[in-house]
Amino acid sequence: MTILLDPTAGRDAAAIETVARLSSLEGAVVGLLDISKPRGDKFLDRLEQRLLERGAIVKRFAKPTFTKPAPVDLRHEIATSCDAVIEALAD
């Protein structure tokens, strides 16, 4: 069993079921979310290249600012159009 802590959550622990890993990247739609911190786009550029080499379809998204959660519409678009998402945190 793996325990993950959410730094944005309250003090009470909550059990959250994890989603199964993708069986393959071939043909999978992978969303890359840039949270708009400096140099996060550099990391995502390289990651996009590696994902494309493995047959993934990549969609890029960006938050307007790293200081606030992603807008509801953006979260909905990512959730409904991607099989997986990677969020870039960099400075």
C-alpha positions, 0 to 999 in steps of 0.5 A: 500500500502506498500513502500519498500526502496532499499538501493542499488538503486539510489536517484530516487524512482521507483514503483516496483510491488511485487510478490504474496505470496506463498499460501502454503509452501507444495512442494514449492522450497525455496532458502536460499541465504547466503551472506557470512557474519559471522553467516548467515549460522547459521540463515539459518540452523535453517530456513531450519529446520523450512521450511522442517517441513512445507513441503518446498523443500529447496535449499541452495546458497551462494554468494562468498563475501558479498561485491559485488552483487551475480554473474549473473549466481547465480541470474539466477539459483535462479530465475529459480529454486525457488518459493521463496528466503530468503537472510540471513543478519547477523553479 
